[in-house]
């Protein structure tokens, strides 16, 4: 829970992103567990408000920045459209 989480949302329509995010192709909603997490029934849950645009894919995981760049602990992606 101490390591930061990344949450990247890829919209169905890239024009729904703020202009400064369009070149990256996804919205960045990174967070720490301390900001958005809670422990409930022995489980860790995180709750983040999602944007109103249609989402094509969600990529999430955790990372710990280190000098050599090998900072990713885990990640996963789910596609919401075919």
Protein Blocks (a to p, Z undefined) as FASTA:
>chain_A
ZZccddddddfblklpcfklmmnopacfbdcfklmgcceehiacddddddfbdcfbdcdd
dddddfkopabfbdcdddfbZZ
